[in-house]
Amino acid sequence: RMSLYPRLDDLLELRHQAHSLGLPSHHLVNSAFAGLYASVFRGAGVNFEEVREYREGDDIRYMDWKVTARTNEPHLKIFREERERSVVLCVDKGPHMSFGTRGTFKSVQAARAAALIGWAASRLNDRVGGLVFGDPLAGLQHFRPSRGRRALWQVLRTLTEPGAEMDPSIDCLSGALRRATSGLPTGSLVFVIADLNREVAGLEQVLGDLCQRNTVVLIPVDDPADWEIPAMGVATFTGTDGELVEIDTDDPEAARGYRRLWEERRARLQAMVHRLHILLLPVRTDAEIHLTLIHNLEQRARSRAV
C-alpha cells in the first residue's frame, strides 16, 4: 500500500542514504549528486573571496592548482556567489498531487525531489528556503532562505503534513510564482516542483518575469497514467468541475487520443522552457528519484560541456 504523504524521517534520511539503489555505499550516491548539482548550478561569481581546502562534492573546475601543489593538499578557489546564492524549493502540495498509479504518489515524489536538492544545496553552503503552495486551507507557506538547515527542515516537515481534501481544480501555481517573483533576492535559484500536466500558456508571462533576475528549474512530476489509461473497460471518472465522465478505456482510438493530448501539452511545455532558457528535469512516480535526477543532471552537464 502506497503512502500518500512522505515521512519526515525518510526525507531527513536522504542526507545520508539511498536504500533502493543497491549500491555498496550510499556515500558514492550523495557525493555524485552533490558534485553534479555543483557543476550544473554553481557558477563562479565575478568576485574572488578566498582559497580553502577542498571538500567532498566541491566542483573540481575551481581547484587552485598552485596552492594545491605548494601545500600538497587539494585547495579550491571560492567566489562570493557561493556564499550568497539563495535556493528556493517551490513545491506543489495541491489536491491533484494526491495521485499515483505506480511507484508512489506525486506528492511523495515531489517531497523526495525537494529533499534531495535541498540537502545538496545545504551541503554546498547555499541558503535554502521554500514556497509550499496548493493546500486550500494552509494557503501559500513561505520559508525565507537562510543559512543552516532550519528553513529546509521546515519545508520538508510541511510537505509531510496532510493537506486539505478539497476541490482538486484549485490551482495556485501562478500565484506562487508571482509571490516568488516579488519576494526573492536577485540571483536566486528557484526549483518549481509541480504537476505540470496542464496548459502552460498562462504560466509563460509569470515565469518570464521570474527568469529575468533568477535561475529557474522546472521539475514536472509525472505518473504513467498521465499519458496511458489502463484498459479496464467502461469506467466513470469525476472531472475537476465535478461532472461525471464515462470513458471506454478499451477503445484503442481513445487511448491514442489521450496520449496525443499529453504529448501535445508536454511539447508546448518544452517549447516554453526553450524560449525562456529554463532547465526542465522531469521525474516519474515509478522511477527511483536519485537515479532520475542524477541522469538528468549528467545530461545537462554534458550538454554544457559541448
C-alpha positions in Angstrom: 0.0 0.0 0.0 1.4 3.3 -1.1 1.7 6.2 1.4 0.0 9.4 0.3 2.5 11.6 2.3 6.2 11.1 2.8 7.5 10.5 6.3 9.7 13.2 7.7 12.3 10.7 8.9 12.6 9.4 5.3 13.2 12.9 3.9 15.8 13.6 6.6 17.5 10.3 5.8 18.0 11.3 2.2 21.0 13.3 3.5 22.8 10.0 4.2 21.3 7.0 2.5 19.8 5.7 -0.8 18.4 2.4 0.2 16.9 1.3 -3.1 19.9 1.9 -5.3 21.5 -1.4 -4.4 25.0 0.2 -4.3 27.6 -0.9 -1.8 28.0 2.6 -0.4 25.4 5.4 -0.2 28.4 7.7 0.1 29.0 7.4 -3.6 25.5 8.4 -4.5 25.4 11.5 -2.3 28.8 12.7 -3.5 27.9 12.1 -7.1 24.7 14.1 -6.8 26.3 16.9 -4.9 29.1 17.1 -7.4 26.6 17.2 -10.3 24.5 19.8 -8.5 27.6 22.0 -8.1 28.7 21.6 -11.8 25.3 22.4 -13.2 24.0 25.1 -10.8 27.1 26.7 -9.3 28.9 29.2 -11.4 31.9 31.2 -10.3 31.0 34.8 -9.4 33.0 37.7 -10.5 34.3 38.5 -7.0 37.0 36.1 -5.7 36.7 35.6 -2.0 39.2 33.1 -0.6 41.0 29.8 -1.0 40.0 26.9 1.2 40.7 23.2 1.5 38.8 21.0 -1.0 35.7 19.3 0.5 34.0 16.2 -0.9 31.4 17.3 -3.5 33.1 20.5 -4.5 33.3 21.4 -8.2 36.9 20.5 -9.3 36.7 23.1 -12.0 37.6 25.7 -9.4 40.6 23.9 -8.0 43.6 26.2 -7.1 46.4 24.1 -8.5 49.2 26.4 -7.4 48.1 26.3 -3.7 47.4 22.6 -4.1 51.0 22.0 -5.4 52.5 24.2 -2.7 50.7 22.6 0.2 50.4 19.1 -1.2 46.7 19.2 -0.2 43.8 19.9 -2.6 42.5 23.6 -2.3 39.6 25.3 -4.0 39.0 28.9 -5.1 35.8 30.3 -3.6 33.8 33.1 -5.2 31.3 35.4 -3.5 28.3 33.9 -5.3 28.8 30.6 -3.5 28.0 32.1 -0.1 25.3 34.5 -1.2 23.1 32.5 -3.5 19.6 31.6 -2.3 17.9 28.4 -3.3 14.1 28.2 -3.2 12.1 25.0 -3.4 8.7 25.9 -4.8 6.7 22.8 -4.2 3.1 21.9 -5.3 1.0 20.4 -2.4 -2.4 20.8 -4.2 -5.1 18.0 -4.0 -4.1 16.9 -7.6 -0.7 15.8 -6.2 -2.6 13.0 -4.3 -2.4 10.9 -7.3 -0.2 7.9 -8.3 -0.8 4.6 -10.1 2.7 3.1 -10.0 5.6 3.5 -7.6 4.4 6.2 -5.3 2.2 9.3 -5.2 3.1 12.6 -6.9 3.1 14.3 -3.5 5.7 11.8 -2.2 8.0 12.0 -5.2 7.8 15.9 -5.2 8.9 15.9 -1.5 11.7 13.5 -2.2 13.0 15.6 -5.1 12.8 18.7 -2.9 14.7 16.9 -0.1 17.5 15.6 -2.3 18.0 19.0 -3.9 17.7 20.9 -0.6 20.4 18.7 1.1 22.7 19.1 -1.9 22.3 22.9 -1.8 22.8 23.0 2.0 25.9 20.9 1.8 27.4 23.4 -0.6 26.6 26.3 1.8 23.7 27.7 -0.2 20.9 29.4 1.7 17.8 27.2 1.3 14.2 28.1 1.7 10.9 27.3 0.1 7.4 28.1 -1.0 4.8 25.4 -0.4 1.6 26.1 -2.3 -1.7 24.4 -3.3 -3.2 23.5 0.1 -6.6 25.3 0.2 -6.6 25.6 4.0 -2.9 26.4 4.7 -2.5 28.7 1.7 0.9 29.8 0.5 3.6 28.9 3.0 6.8 30.9 2.7 10.1 29.9 4.3 12.8 32.6 3.8 16.1 31.2 2.5 18.6 31.0 5.4 22.0 29.6 6.2 21.9 26.3 8.1 19.1 23.8 7.8 16.3 25.3 9.8 14.2 26.6 6.8 14.8 23.4 4.8 13.7 21.3 7.8 10.5 23.4 8.0 9.8 23.0 4.2 10.2 19.2 4.5 8.1 19.0 7.6 5.3 21.0 5.8 5.4 18.6 2.9 4.7 15.6 5.2 1.7 17.1 6.9 -1.7 16.0 5.4 -3.3 18.6 3.2 -6.9 19.6 2.9 -9.2 17.2 0.9 -10.9 19.8 -1.2 -11.7 20.7 -4.8 -8.8 19.3 -6.9 -9.4 22.0 -9.6 -7.9 24.6 -7.3 -4.6 25.7 -8.9 -2.2 28.0 -7.1 0.9 27.7 -9.2 0.7 31.1 -10.9 0.1 32.9 -7.6 3.1 31.1 -6.0 5.3 32.1 -8.9 4.1 35.7 -8.7 5.0 35.7 -4.9 8.4 34.2 -5.7 9.0 37.0 -8.3 8.3 39.7 -5.9 9.9 38.3 -2.8 13.3 36.8 -3.7 16.8 38.1 -3.6 18.1 38.8 -7.2 20.1 35.8 -8.5 18.2 33.1 -6.6 18.0 29.6 -7.9 14.3 28.5 -8.0 13.2 24.9 -8.3 9.5 24.6 -9.3 8.4 21.0 -8.4 4.8 20.5 -9.5 2.3 18.6 -11.6 2.8 20.3 -15.0 0.4 18.1 -16.9 -1.6 21.3 -17.8 -1.9 24.0 -20.3 1.1 26.3 -19.8 0.2 29.3 -21.8 -0.9 31.2 -18.7 2.4 30.5 -17.0 4.7 31.9 -19.6 4.5 35.6 -18.5 5.0 34.9 -14.8 7.8 32.5 -15.5 9.4 35.0 -17.8 9.2 37.7 -15.1 10.8 35.2 -12.6 13.6 34.4 -15.1 14.6 38.0 -15.6 16.5 38.1 -12.3 16.7 34.5 -11.2 17.7 31.0 -12.5 14.6 28.8 -12.8 14.4 25.0 -13.0 11.1 23.2 -13.7 10.6 19.7 -12.3 7.4 18.2 -13.6 6.2 15.2 -11.5 4.7 12.7 -13.9 2.7 9.4 -13.5 2.4 6.9 -16.3 -1.4 7.3 -16.2 -0.9 10.9 -17.3 -0.4 9.6 -20.8 -1.6 6.0 -20.7 -5.0 4.9 -19.5 -5.0 1.3 -18.3 -7.5 -0.9 -20.3 -10.2 -1.6 -17.7 -13.5 -1.5 -19.7 -16.1 1.3 -19.3 -15.1 3.5 -16.4 -16.7 6.6 -14.8 -14.4 9.5 -13.8 -15.2 12.7 -12.0 -13.9 15.8 -13.8 -12.3 18.7 -12.0 -15.6 20.5 -12.3 -17.5 17.7 -10.6 -19.1 16.4 -13.7 -19.1 12.6 -14.3 -17.4 11.4 -17.5 -17.9 7.9 -18.8 -14.9 6.5 -20.9 -14.4 3.2 -22.6 -10.8 2.6 -21.7 -10.6 -0.4 -24.0 -11.1 1.8 -27.1 -7.7 2.0 -28.8 -8.5 5.2 -30.6 -9.5 6.9 -27.4 -6.2 5.7 -25.8 -4.2 7.1 -28.7 -6.1 10.4 -28.5 -5.4 10.6 -24.7 -1.7 10.0 -25.3 -1.6 12.5 -28.1 -3.1 15.2 -25.9 -0.5 14.6 -23.3 2.3 14.7 -25.8 1.0 18.0 -27.2 0.8 19.5 -23.7 4.4 18.4 -23.0 5.6 19.7 -26.3 4.2 23.1 -25.5 5.9 23.0 -22.1 9.2 22.1 -23.7 8.8 24.9 -26.3 8.1 27.4 -23.5 11.1 26.4 -21.4 13.3 26.6 -24.5 12.1 30.2 -25.2 12.7 31.2 -21.6 16.0 29.3 -21.2 14.6 27.3 -18.3 16.1 23.9 -17.4 13.5 21.1 -17.5 14.1 18.0 -15.3 11.1 15.6 -15.3 10.7 12.9 -12.7 8.3 10.0 -12.6 6.4 8.3 -9.8 7.6 4.9 -10.9 11.3 5.7 -11.2 13.9 6.0 -8.4 14.3 9.6 -7.6 18.1 9.7 -7.1 18.8 7.9 -10.4 16.4 10.1 -12.3 17.9 13.4 -11.0 21.5 12.2 -11.5 20.7 11.1 -15.0 19.1 14.5 -15.8 22.0 16.4 -14.4 24.5 14.3 -16.2 22.8 15.1 -19.4 22.7 18.8 -18.6 26.4 18.7 -17.6 27.3 17.0 -20.9 25.3 19.5 -23.0 27.1 22.4 -21.3 30.5 20.8 -22.0 29.8 20.5 -25.7 
